[in-house]
Amino acid sequence: MNIRLVNFTFFFVFLLSLKDSIAQNILTPRDLLCDSCSKNLNFRFESSSFFKNNEYESHFATSFTGIGLMLKPSMEYYFGSNTKLNLGAFGLKYSGLNGFSELIPIYQIHHKLINGFELVLGSLNGNLNHDLAEPLYRFDRYYLNNVEYGIQLLHKSKYMDSDLWLNWEQFIFERDPYQEEFTIGNHSKIMLLNKNKIEINADFQLLIYHRGGEIDSYIGPSFYIFNSGYGCDFSFKKRSINYTFRPRYMIYGSQGLPESGENYKPYKNGRGFLCSGDLDHKYFYIESGYWNGNQFISSSGEYLYMSMSESDPSFYQAERQLIYNKFRLKRHIGNNLKLELRANLYVDIKNKVLPDYSYGVYFIANELFFLKKISKNRILNP
């Protein structure tokens, strides 16, 4: 994989979003910052109680059962209508373990650059908010790798919705015995048609994972893993149900992978085709799909789609074929509380194994409490 091509693709997506805002000049601000909340001090309480059980019979993904709670309380302060500061903490507590498995400080500065462009520094609006396809981003990262830190540029206009981010996963000092790690990503949707309840959107997804560094003492090469996805969403809205057909062509490439060691990957490049259709209702969601992969590997994706094993680096298979079904039952308890039941079934076509399946229950809360409006202190002249 030519790293120059990767950088050009990344830069082209950013220019495309900038061109859209200048040429169209029809902007609809993303509903993230409050225009009328200047000097407001708020308390936000976010939590997710979860039970997730993965029963995987194949050799590609590892079974897992997790029962726990994620907490994310934070204080929000609006310096003005265009800038917000968040200070808080993220905690992950598994049932059956004493104490928290993770306790991470949360700092985020969120600023509107111009209409349609917002910059985030610190804790990102990340994870499942990136809305990536499952071969590129596995759902279990929701509770296994929830917090992302780095920089993010959000863009929303009438014809385009884009999320561009850098997640810095491992910082290093001089002579640290490990390498730095970061992921660059982009998910952009471009509206091609919106007429008579029919909507067509072009969809572009990109992930670049890097592991390396120049000041560490780790003996080993630097490398990149490149993933991208290209496709369209064809949606039809009828009464209370939204029908969507989503074909995706996906690419995997790498540069500098070591031939052996802990980072060994059996394939240097590959591809995959994902075709799915879904029905989305206020109270339920149903999705069915087909996956055909050839030497496909992803840095953050679900291992059920990959050509290598999650736990055994010596086990791999070039050709992968799956059919799957997903079901979600949703219940909204007020505007800020949601109860959700999820169930997934994956059938491996090429291997004679029992279907892989998972199920989970999630209770999600996201409540904002207004505390007070902070007035400016008047400075008296002596």
PyMOL commands that set and color helices and strands:
alter all, ss='L'
color gray80, all
select helices_A, chain A and resi 3-24+127-130+141-144+303-305
alter helices_A, ss='H'
color red, helices_A
select strands_A, chain A and resi 40-55+64-80+83-94+102-114+117-123+149-156+160-170+180-195+198-212+223-238+241-255+269-280+284-294+319-332+337-348+356-373
alter strands_A, ss='S'
color yellow, strands_A
deselect
rebuild
show_as cartoon
